[in-house]
Structures are given as structure tokens and as C-alpha cells.
Amino acid sequence: MSTADSGDFLSVALRREGHTRKFQRGQALFTEGDRAERVFLIERGWVTVTCTAPGGREIVLGLRGPGDMLGELSALDGEPRSATAVTLSEVEAIVVSGSTLMRALDDVAASHELIRMLAARLRDADRKRLEFAALDTLGRVAWRLYELSERFGHESEEGISVELPLSQEQLAAWCGASRESTVKALTSLRGLGYITTGRRRVVIRDLEGLRRQARGIV
């Protein structure tokens, strides 16, 4: 389940008040450091969320897909954007102003949805800190694939199929690893029979095995 898809009240309000926009692949929804108040509810497509580390290295913070909300933090606190959001494919999104979001939050059910979404992201951030401290590249790649299968996978005859919009370089940046070590990890996971891979597609053939690898239980 998407972290933003915990109910209908907030999304219904945003769809009612907002307007639908289409974005081309490679288009920035917003840029780190910008002062802006637009909020985006993704209906279709994929967006990568990144920030720039000291030294100029781009770090992938997350991948957002259908049902996810972007840009709500700046709308809530008025601070500049803390990250950059760039489309990985053609994207269709509901766009609303920050003031529209704030009005929607006058509804108690809608505000509870947003709190649950933010709590889920905080839990995810805590888990990633633990993950980076405890797991090697193989474990982190396994976690990313397991996470994608849980959120965006669908059953197929081969297993759980996940359309993977990330390049190997972007997947490596998301895992905090080099491209070479990420490719090696994917090869190992294939060898273990946990996954098969194709062009921008991964099939999870052994979800429990992948989960054990992601948790360092081998």
C-alpha cells in the first residue's frame, strides 16, 4: 500500500479542489531550496526524490508512485523544499496549492490521514538508518526490491512483477552503493533464485527468501 493511500478523505478533497496536470519524463516538479507551496498527488507514473550531499553527490531518498503525495512539508511549515522531485516517466498528478491542503486539513479525518502518512515516512526513515548501519549492499538492494514489491508489485504467473523505472545508477544511489556493487548484488539475488530481471522489470520469485536476505537472515 502506498504511504499516502491510507484512506479517501484527503485524496478526495484534493481531487475536488485541484486540477490534473501531465508532466513529461525528466521534468522537475520542484527543486531543493525552492520556495513554493504546490502540493502534488500522483495519479500515474513515477517520481524520484533526491537531495544533494556535501561534495555535490546526488542521493536518492525515495521513489514515489500512484497514491503518493509530494510537497506537503513545505506547505505545512513554509520552509524551502528539502529535496528535488523529478519524473522518471510520464506523470499525471493532481496539483493543489498549499492553502488548499491546509483547508482540507480542517476535516479531522483528512488531518488524521496526513498524520498517518507522515508517521509512516518517519518510520521508514528510521528503518533506513538502521538498514544502512547493519546491512551490506546485498541486503540493502534486497530491501529496496522487497519494498517495491510490497508497494507497487502485482501478481503474475512468474511471481510478483514490479515495473522498475529506475536505472541501475539510480537504484545504486537509492541503496547508497556503487553501480558495480549493486549490479553484483542483483546477480547474487538472481543466482539465489529470489528474482529474475529484465529491462526495467523485476520479478520476485521467492518473496520470503528476499525478505530474509533483506533482514540479514541467511
N, C-alpha and C positions, 0 to 999 in steps of 0.2 A: 504494500500500500504506500502511496506517496505520502510524504510527511504533511503535505498541505491538504490531503484528501480525507480528513478526519470527520467530515460532516458536510452539510449542504448550506447552512445558513449564510456563512461568509461568502462562499463562492457564488451563491445565487444573488446576493446583494451586489457583488462586484460586476457580475454579468449584466444585471439590470441597469446599473449606473454607468458602466464603462462602454468602450467601443472596441471592436475587433480590429486588430492590425496584423498584417503579414510582414515578416522580416525575411530577407534573403540570407542564405548561408554566409557566415563570416561577418555579419553585421553586429555591431555593439549595441546592446540595449542600454547599457550605461557603463561609465568608466570610473575606475578608482580615483577618488579625490573630487569627483563632480559634486556640485550642489544641485540636486534636483529632487523632485518629490513624486515622480511617476512610479506606480506600482504595476507589476505585470503578473498575470495569472496565465500560465502556459496551458494552452489547449491542445496543441500539436507540435511535435518537434523536440529538439534537444538544445540545451544551453549549457555551456561550461562556465563555471565561476572561478576566477583566478585572482591572485594578487601578486605583487612584485616584491620579492625578498631583497634585503640588502645585497648589493652587487648586481642587481638587475635580473636575477633569475626569476622566471615565471613559475609560480606554484599553483597547481590545480587544487582548489579547495573542494570542489564538488561538481556533480553533474545533475542538472535539473531537467525534468521531463513533464509530461502531461499531468496536470493537477497541482504542480508546484507553484509557489508564489515567490516572486523576486522583488527586491527593492523596498520591502516593508520596513526595514530597520531605519533607513534614512527618513521615511515618512513618519516614523514614530518619534525619533529623537532629534530630527532636524540637522543631524551631523552629515558631513560629506560621505559619499559612497565609500565603503570599506573594501570593495572588490570591483572587478570588472566582469561583466556578463556578455559573452559573445555566442552567437548562434552557431551550432555545429551542423545544422541542416536548415531547411526552410522551416520557419516557426510561425505559428499562429497563436496570438496571445490577446487576452483581454487587458486593455490598458485603462487605468483609472488614475486620478490624482490622489495625492496623499490625503487631502481633505476628505475625499470620498471614502477612503479607507477609515479615517477617524470617525466619520458619521456612521458608517456601518458598525463600528465597534460600540456604538451606543446600545446596540442589541446585545443582551447578556450572552445569549447562545453563540453569537458571532465572536464576541471577545473571548469566550472560552475556547473556541476553535483555534483562534490565533495563539492563545497561551499554550495550548497543547502542541501546536506546530513548533513554536519556539522552544518548548521544553524538549521535544524530540530532537531538534537540531543541537541543543546543548548536550544532550546525552550522546549524540553521535560524535560531537567534537571531543567529549571526554573519552569515548571509546577509541577514537583515532589517536589521541595522545598515548593511551596505553598500548595500542597496537604498534605505534612507531617505536616505543621503548622496548617492547617484548618480542616482536616478530622480525624475521628476516624478510628479504624481498619475496621469496616464495609464499610466505604466509600473508604478506600484505596484498599481493596480487590475488591470492585465493579469496581474501576478504572482499576486495573490490568486485570480483566476479560474483561472489555469493550475494553481496548487497544488490548488485544489478539484477540478479535472477529473482530476488525477493521482491524488488520494487517494479521491475519492468519486464520480467520474463513471462513467457506463455508456453503452455504445454504443446508439444509436438510429438510425432511418432518417434523421434530420435531422443527426446528428453525435454529439458526446459530450454527453449530457444530465446536468446537475447540479441536484439539488434544492437550492435556496438558502434556508436557514431564516433568514438574516439580513435585517433591514430595511435600507433604504438608509442610514439613520443609523448602524446598527451596522457595515455594510460600510465606511462613511466612517471610522468610528473605528478600524477594523482597518487601514485604509490610511493613517491619520494625516492625514486631509484633511477638508475641509468637505463637507457633504452636496451643496452646489451643484457643487463641482468634481468630486465623484465621479459625480454624475448626468451632467455634461458628458463625463467620461471614458467612461462606458458608452455614451453617444450616439456618441462618436467610434469606439469599437470596433464598434458596430453598423454605422456608416457605412463602415468598412473591410471589412465582411463577415466579421469574425472571429467574431462572436457574434450570436445573437438572444436576446431576453429575453421572459419572461412573468411572471406573478405567482409570485414565489418560485421561479423556474426560469430557468436559463441554458442555452443550447445552444451548445457550442463548434463552430463550423462550419469553422474553419481553425485547428487546433491549432498548426501550425508558425508561422503568422503571429502568433498570440497570444504564442507563446514568444519570437519575435524582438522583439515590442513590449515584452515584459516584461524583456528583456535590453538594451533600448535600441538594438537593431539595426534601423533603419528605412531 
